[in-house]
Amino acid sequence: MNSNVISLVSIGAHPTSGRPRRAEQDARAVELGLQLAGEQLQVLHAGDVAEPALRAYLGMGLEQLHVLEQPPGADALPVLTQYLRDAGAQVVLTGSQAETGEGSGMLPFLLAENLGWPLVVGLAQVESLSDGVAHVLQALPRGQRRRLKVRLPFLATVDNAAPKPRQSAYGPARRGLLHADQVVVVEDELFTASSLQPAKPRPKRLKVIKAKSGADRMKAATAKASGGTGQVLKGVSPEAGAEAILKLLIEEGVVR
């Protein structure tokens, strides 16, 4: 099943501390690439070659990692498009969304559009590569899978249903080589002109009550109180009632 396989990686961020690390989905893309191409897998990153977190990918058993050296605020799309086109890649694997930076998830779609390749979203497994055609499994909601037939070359975003990445070993991480390639820097004007802030969880929507009369709406609204976790408030002060309502809204995730 060996072919010209390239895995794209980025710098991740620990969900609690925010410290740089290997990105979870990108590590799965490397794991899947190793299963397909073995030692001939190419791993590519566009950014700073001096970033220590890149060595976590080398610790997965890679001899080298190619870095298209770019400063912060540069547009990675043009240089990645040119590199992949010149490299003659047949399969390009990447995570669905970056953990740092814009994190818009648009890069795979824009890359596939520039290259004129088909894009597979939510890749779980590559079953075979032969005669210019790949048979793959696509992850669907609720654990379902869909078998697809796609022509080569193609680009795929790896789902969390893909094989879990192996641990990063310290020795190979230190011995591996970070190969820096000088490329033309294109400034991402949209990114540099924007301000970033941490994403906030969206509030949960309360249950939609479909009732025609006021009595039916009141009955539906108080139905939860008959359960084991609800409570009926009678003869309480306005302050106590407001406190109970606020507590419910916080529990439902409507307010924080």
DRENVOKOL-219980 format. One line per 4 residues: number of its first residue (from 1); their letters; for each residue x, y, z negated of C-alpha. Coordinates in pm, 1 decimal, always signed. Layout:
<pts>
NUM = a = X Y Z; ...
</pts>
This chain:
<pts>
1 = mnsn = +0.0 +0.0 +0.0; +304.5 +223.1 +19.3; +256.3 +550.5 +204.6; +369.6 +908.7 +186.1
5 = visl = +198.3 +1004.1 -139.6; +240.3 +1339.7 -315.2; +99.9 +1429.3 -657.0; +54.1 +1797.2 -742.4
9 = vsig = +109.5 +1892.4 -1106.1; +61.6 +2204.0 -1315.0; +136.2 +2322.3 -1667.3; -130.0 +2219.7 -1915.7
13 = ahpt = -222.5 +2357.0 -2256.4; -293.9 +2167.3 -2577.1; -665.7 +2213.3 -2657.2; -597.8 +2300.7 -3022.0
17 = sgrp = -261.7 +2476.3 -3037.3; -248.8 +2605.6 -2679.8; +115.1 +2493.7 -2648.3; +238.1 +2403.4 -2297.9
21 = rrae = +218.9 +2034.6 -2209.4; +159.3 +1811.7 -1909.9; -195.9 +1853.9 -1781.5; -415.9 +1554.4 -1857.6
25 = qdar = -575.6 +1512.6 -1514.5; -250.3 +1590.6 -1333.0; -80.2 +1316.8 -1536.5; -351.6 +1077.9 -1415.1
29 = avel = -275.4 +1190.1 -1059.4; +91.5 +1100.7 -1117.0; -5.7 +764.3 -1266.4; -224.4 +682.5 -968.4
33 = glql = +50.0 +797.8 -732.6; +303.0 +570.2 -903.3; +68.1 +276.3 -856.2; +37.8 +358.0 -486.6
37 = ageq = +394.0 +455.5 -391.2; +615.0 +349.5 -681.5; +955.3 +518.0 -686.1; +887.4 +683.4 -350.6
41 = lqvl = +617.7 +905.3 -501.3; +682.9 +1277.1 -460.8; +568.6 +1506.4 -740.0; +532.6 +1875.0 -658.6
45 = hagd = +484.0 +2186.8 -870.9; +462.5 +2551.7 -771.8; +595.1 +2776.2 -1047.0; +890.4 +2817.1 -1282.8
49 = vaep = +1156.0 +2545.7 -1260.5; +1272.9 +2628.9 -1613.2; +938.5 +2536.4 -1772.6; +1017.6 +2264.1 -2033.5
53 = alra = +672.2 +2104.7 -2003.2; +760.6 +1977.9 -1653.5; +996.7 +1721.8 -1807.0; +696.4 +1542.1 -1954.9
57 = ylgm = +613.3 +1432.1 -1600.1; +969.8 +1315.9 -1543.8; +933.7 +1107.4 -1859.1; +673.3 +895.5 -1678.5
61 = gleq = +956.3 +734.0 -1481.1; +1027.0 +988.4 -1207.9; +1379.3 +1046.0 -1082.0; +1306.7 +1400.9 -968.0
65 = lhvl = +1034.5 +1662.0 -944.0; +1021.3 +1922.9 -668.1; +943.7 +2279.4 -774.9; +846.0 +2551.2 -529.8
69 = eqpp = +991.8 +2830.9 -737.9; +751.5 +3119.0 -787.4; +710.1 +3394.8 -1046.3; +387.5 +3440.1 -1244.9
73 = gada = +112.7 +3600.9 -1040.0; +222.7 +3444.5 -709.4; -23.8 +3269.4 -480.1; +55.7 +2897.2 -468.0
77 = lpvl = -184.7 +2819.1 -183.5; +29.8 +2930.2 +116.9; +351.2 +2761.0 -1.3; +174.9 +2437.1 -94.8
81 = tqyl = -3.7 +2429.5 +240.1; +321.1 +2473.1 +433.1; +511.9 +2217.7 +223.4; +244.9 +1948.7 +256.6
85 = rdag = +215.6 +2005.5 +628.8; +593.5 +1981.1 +680.5; +630.3 +1680.3 +448.4; +389.9 +1469.9 +653.5
89 = aqvv = +195.9 +1363.4 +345.5; -77.6 +1104.2 +392.4; -229.1 +1112.2 +42.8; -224.0 +1414.6 -190.1
93 = ltgs = -349.7 +1368.3 -546.0; -421.2 +1641.2 -797.1; -631.6 +1720.9 -1100.0; -971.0 +1879.8 -1051.0
97 = qaet = -897.4 +2192.8 -1254.1; -593.5 +2359.0 -1410.1; -573.6 +2396.3 -1787.7; -397.4 +2733.7 -1765.4
101 = gegs = -414.7 +3038.2 -1538.1; -734.3 +3092.2 -1342.1; -856.4 +2736.3 -1388.7; -1119.0 +2789.4 -1118.0
105 = gmlp = -1079.4 +2443.4 -961.9; -1076.3 +2596.8 -613.0; -718.6 +2506.0 -515.5; -793.0 +2149.9 -386.9
109 = flla = -1082.0 +2277.6 -176.9; -877.1 +2562.6 -28.3; -583.9 +2330.4 +40.4; -806.4 +2078.3 +218.1
113 = enlg = -960.0 +2358.3 +423.4; -621.0 +2500.4 +526.7; -484.9 +2157.1 +618.0; -802.9 +2040.3 +790.6
117 = wplv = -815.6 +1724.7 +574.7; -1108.1 +1545.9 +413.3; -1141.5 +1597.2 +37.9; -1249.7 +1328.6 -208.5
121 = vgla = -1380.2 +1463.6 -539.2; -1365.7 +1254.9 -856.4; -1126.7 +983.7 -737.5; -1114.5 +683.1 -970.0
125 = qves = -913.4 +428.5 -769.9; -751.8 +372.5 -430.9; -826.2 +16.7 -318.7; -632.2 +3.6 +7.3
129 = lsdg = -443.1 +209.5 +266.3; -419.6 +56.1 +613.0; -456.6 +148.8 +980.2; -497.8 +516.5 +904.0
133 = vahv = -791.3 +455.0 +670.9; -821.4 +452.4 +291.3; -1082.8 +267.7 +87.9; -1137.1 +445.3 -243.1
137 = lqal = -1371.2 +442.3 -541.2; -1536.3 +767.8 -640.7; -1649.8 +820.6 -999.9; -2014.8 +913.9 -1043.0
141 = prgq = -2211.7 +1014.5 -1355.2; -2301.7 +749.1 -1614.8; -2010.0 +525.4 -1524.2; -2124.6 +451.2 -1170.7
145 = rrrl = -1883.5 +408.9 -877.2; -1920.4 +469.5 -505.7; -1697.5 +308.2 -244.3; -1584.4 +548.3 +29.3
149 = kvrl = -1396.5 +505.4 +354.4; -1185.5 +809.2 +441.6; -936.7 +872.0 +717.2; -573.0 +960.6 +650.9
153 = pfla = -437.9 +1206.4 +562.3; -669.1 +1313.3 +282.2; -662.1 +1507.0 -43.8; -829.1 +1390.2 -363.9
157 = tvdn = -900.7 +1528.9 -709.0; -851.0 +1267.1 -978.7; -1128.2 +1203.6 -1229.6; -1094.2 +1110.3 -1596.3
161 = aapk = -1212.6 +764.9 -1491.6; -878.4 +712.2 -1314.1; -609.7 +501.6 -1488.2; -486.3 +651.1 -1812.2
165 = prqs = -135.6 +801.4 -1772.4; +156.4 +621.1 -1931.2; +339.6 +781.7 -2217.9; +628.5 +1014.5 -2144.6
169 = aygp = +964.5 +872.3 -2258.8; +1231.6 +1107.6 -2389.9; +1527.6 +946.9 -2209.5; +1387.6 +957.5 -1854.0
173 = arrg = +1250.6 +1304.9 -1922.7; +1603.7 +1432.7 -1993.9; +1771.5 +1238.5 -1711.8; +1524.8 +1337.1 -1439.4
177 = llha = +1612.4 +1617.0 -1199.9; +1411.5 +1932.2 -1139.3; +1480.2 +2024.0 -777.0; +1404.9 +2391.2 -705.8
181 = dqvv = +1307.3 +2494.9 -351.9; +1325.6 +2861.4 -252.5; +1004.1 +2971.6 -84.3; +847.8 +3294.4 +32.2
185 = vved = +660.6 +3455.2 -256.0; +308.1 +3573.9 -177.7; +145.3 +3786.1 -446.2; -201.7 +3683.4 -555.9
189 = elft = -363.4 +4027.2 -564.6; -695.4 +3900.2 -696.7; -527.9 +3721.5 -989.5; -290.4 +4002.2 -1084.8
193 = assl = -570.6 +4261.2 -1077.6; -790.1 +4053.1 -1309.0; -780.4 +4006.1 -1684.6; -800.9 +3658.3 -1839.3
197 = qpak = -977.3 +3557.9 -2157.3; -1048.0 +3221.2 -2321.5; -1362.5 +3051.7 -2195.9; -1648.1 +3029.8 -2443.6
201 = prpk = -1883.8 +2731.7 -2468.0; -2220.3 +2800.4 -2316.9; -2511.9 +2802.9 -2561.0; -2740.5 +2504.3 -2554.5
205 = rlkv = -3089.1 +2563.0 -2423.4; -3374.3 +2491.0 -2660.0; -3637.1 +2242.3 -2556.2; -3876.5 +2393.1 -2303.4
209 = ikak = -4231.0 +2371.9 -2436.3; -4496.5 +2332.9 -2167.8; -4824.8 +2415.2 -2333.0; -5127.3 +2610.7 -2215.6
213 = sgad = -5276.7 +2727.7 -2543.0; -5129.4 +2891.0 -2848.4; -5234.3 +2596.1 -3063.5; -5048.5 +2352.8 -2838.4
217 = rmka = -4736.7 +2569.4 -2845.4; -4746.0 +2588.1 -3224.0; -4793.8 +2212.5 -3248.8; -4497.0 +2147.5 -3016.6
221 = atak = -4277.1 +2397.7 -3199.0; -4345.1 +2243.3 -3538.8; -4331.6 +1881.5 -3424.0; -3965.5 +1857.7 -3521.1
225 = asgg = -4050.1 +1945.3 -3879.2; -4229.8 +1612.0 -3920.5; -3905.2 +1425.4 -3863.5; -3649.2 +1336.6 -4123.5
229 = tgqv = -3414.2 +1628.4 -4051.7; -3668.0 +1912.0 -4038.5; -3831.7 +2108.7 -4314.6; -4154.6 +2301.2 -4356.0
233 = lkgv = -4120.9 +2650.1 -4503.5; -4418.0 +2767.1 -4706.8; -4441.1 +3061.8 -4936.8; -4080.0 +3170.6 -4890.4
237 = spea = -3949.2 +3523.7 -4872.6; -3870.8 +3687.0 -4536.3; -3498.5 +3671.0 -4620.5; -3514.0 +3296.5 -4684.7
241 = gaea = -3712.3 +3238.5 -4366.6; -3465.9 +3440.7 -4159.7; -3174.8 +3248.9 -4310.8; -3337.9 +2915.8 -4221.8
245 = ilkl = -3399.7 +3030.0 -3863.2; -3040.9 +3150.4 -3826.7; -2913.4 +2817.8 -3958.3; -3123.0 +2631.0 -3700.6
249 = liee = -2995.7 +2849.4 -3415.2; -2635.1 +2786.6 -3521.7; -2696.4 +2410.0 -3540.4; -2852.1 +2413.2 -3192.8
253 = gvvr = -2554.4 +2608.1 -3055.9; -2763.4 +2907.4 -2946.7; -2555.2 +3149.2 -3154.2; -2210.3 +3119.4 -3307.0
</pts>
